[in-house]
């Protein structure tokens, strides 16, 4: 069937800001699909509110609208642009829910917009729990006993009849939001109250628990005439009961017998056919480990988180193929872009093992509830490819960038008592893999581990093999044992730790077993392939990767974490574009399956590898690049720069010495003093005793922060001596031996700049003014461009200081400088790399900042890239970057804004004035769309007792409710919730999250809201 020629323009709905449960995988899928639709000749209209993505670049679509993802806002865009069709299945749950809301509002009918791909009827049948249950009964596919409820009472009655535990699954939510496993009526009531509130249709499925079953996923592709294939099969290491986004996952399936596999495979294909899916689809099933019984869990009738993993695991571009199917093409007509010889109807085959391990934020927030269940909590993930399960698993562990104990010793940095291990194995957390290894080291029998965890013995035996290799290294550190350990993926650092052999000896021995690079080709080598996508393995003799020549290597930023998000993947991709435009081959090394940078078509060659020195040096030795660029990979890449330089690798751009200058406190202080630039009084310490002496000299309040960390990790304000000890201990642990910075805390107006520098001259694209004052991490502040309150003289001084620092540090490429304005302009921090504000500033100034910086790194001057020195002229638009938090996914996480970053994503609003930009930004960030002063503010006693808060609130005249008993609060309200209660379990925070109320936790944010509210009627939304 030829492509659909009746339509000329297609609107695509993005997934909005990054949040737990809906992250960068949708930027990857959406970008791939938009480019595919453009290449097919369609006029593409993109609607998305996330400035940090490649998807919202003007080159991705013909028209890009950085607008809120609300029915009113999207309706305005559709009315203005008149697309012929809408493709909603690439924007995650947000895109699906919005498409259904637009249809229910009659918008699609009124505007004569055709829906492409999977129909709304199919979406509803897959997403609506009752409809899906009816279809499964019709197909005679087994599902757990369940009922759909809209009230707590009916759920309690059903649970009593079928017995506990039961699983709660809210309808139409993302990442399992609001769900959970209830073991008794009290737990069921609590979970259900949250779930019913979070479901847009106030509906939950109460389901018989099949926790402990094997969880299996199939990524299915189906076309318009019913051809369907399994793109990838995946098996969760963790049993049913832990959200698949929080589980370790292997591809292909590992433990099923052939009859079991064929039964589940056929079930998946039957369900997808019955649903009449057109495009990509994810089917989740459960297999009883003790019988042939299986159950269908759910179907995602769209491109999902697992789609990104399946795409990277196989090399099969799911989103691109799904977009092609949406415009009428069929699998037998679509060339596989990997092989360029086979067609998309050919099922991928793997001759390797893929491991995915999720990345969590519990290291940043120790008070958050780390117990894993049916509600997703991971912020990101890593993927690794190997010849064996052991090799893939250990490469994935090396990619996590967690503690040295976990990365090297493979066990937690905690007391490993029998009670502690038992608790961790019984109630899974992000640490369970490492506690399993600790238990095996202590000789716990496999049967006991299987009983406690319900993990398949097959996987436990693989972990046992890893432990046996570490024990062999301890007992007999021979050449044979070292080479065996390395072959199965144990890192050089781990081998050295357990063998206690000198580094030089290990280097000599391991030289006899070099890594080779194998190609990911979708067909297990059965057909010739041209994909430039490689992984390393110690199994094999043939190196399939040949040096490109005239190349530059770009280091990615690894897994998405709070503090280091999709913004750095954005800069990595733009760096690659500039390298290619300059006539060089661009090679990317990264390990995040969710992102655009790890799409093999984004660069000239992709190595899917851990970002460690041991994995990077063999690649560099093979490719012999002209140099390595570290500026765009966040703190991950910067932290590798010195190790690489010490190994003789050329670092392009700002020198390692200049980078160290900004991190070495005394050297940096001397530099500022020499240029008469003010900085808060401070010093560096390495331990508690030194911190106490420094505190006595500097005085309180103090700002404490570790060196070489991201996202304000372990940063805190110390107001008095009694707070010092725990904060310093946390900073020392986070800093891994690096000095701790202690400064006088300066309260004032915070602002920042990104700087483009060629080593001599500097261009500042713009100044960003923060709405929240100093003391709130810049990633959690609302940033305004251009400044609304900074005096011209202050702005002039900021530009002068930025220019002087760029020149004095001989910065080449990008740097970010943060200031606080009090009685004067003080420098808070300098980061000699691209920052998280680069995508935002690129969008508002219409300058491709990362590409321009790359050109400077490659030797061009500011004049050669047509940039002025000093401040770049303002664009005439006011733009606001607003943070997005995932507090509802991490119960127990502190919500009060502080120096430690908490946001997972960002949204953007822009317009002719501050009021319009504010309203657009707040719609998708704080979910504030139409608040009026008369709606009132709900606060708690702890906040009301703060004199600065109390006095200001009284002066506003706004109706204030001080909540002491949450049960007395209304079930629904138009009020905004405001609390500065630092307690991790503040009752008002819990109540507001359960009721999805707008929650503000910084006084400056609330003040700005109140200030702008009378002008809201002028905003055109």
Buried (B, 14 or more C-beta within 10 A) or exposed (E): EEBBEEBEBBBBBBBBBBBBBBBBBBBBBBBBBBBBBBEBEBBBBBBBBBBBBBBBBEEBBBBBBBBBBBBBBBBBBBEEBEBBBBBBBBBBBBBBBBBBBBBEEEBBEEBEBBBBBBBBEBBBBBBBBBBBBEBBEEBEBBBBBBBBBEEBEBBBEBBEEBEBBBBBBBBBBBBBBBBBBBEEBEBBBBBBBBBBBBBBBBBBBBBBBBBBBBBBBBBBBBBBEEBBBBBBBBBBBBBBBBBBBBBBBBBBBBBBEEEBBEBBBEBBBBBBBBBBBBBBBBBBBBBBBEEEEBBBBBBBBBBBBBBBBBBBBBBBBBBBBBBBBBBBBBBEBBEBBBBEEBEBBBBBBBEBBBBBBBBBBBBBBEBBBBBBBBBBBBBBBBBBBBBBBBBBBBBBBBBBBBBEBBBBBBBBBBEBEEEBBBEBBEEBBBBBBBBBBBBBBEEBEBEEBBEBBBBBBBBBEBBBBBBEBBBBBEEEBBEEBBBBBBBBBBBBBBBBBBBEBEEEBBEEBBEEBEBBBBBBBBBEEEBEBEBBBBBBBBBEEEBBBEBBEEBBBBBBBBBBBBBBBBBBBBBBBBBBBBBBEBEBBBBBBBBBBBBBBBBBBBBBBBBBBBBBBBBBBBBBEBBEBBBBBBBBBBBBBBBBBBBBBEEEBEBBBBBBEBBBBBBBBEEBBEBBEEBEBBBBEBBBBEEBEBBBEBBEEBEBBBBBBBBBBBBBBBBBBBEEEEBBEEBBBBBBBBBEEBBBBBBBBBEBBBBBBBBBBBBEBBBBBBBBBBBBBBBBBBBBBBBBBBBEEBEEEBBBBBBBBBBBBBBBBBBBBBBBBBBBBEEEBBBBBBBBBBBBBBBBBBBBBEBBBBBBBBBBBBEBEBEEBEBEBBBBEBBEBBBBBBBBBBBBBBBBBBBBBBBBBBBBBBBBBBBEBBBBBBBBBBBBBBBBBEBEBEBBBBBBEBBBEBEEBBEBBEEBEBEBBBBEEBEEBEEEBEBBBBBBBEBBEBBBBBBBBBBBBBBBBBBBBBBBBBEBBEBBEEBEB
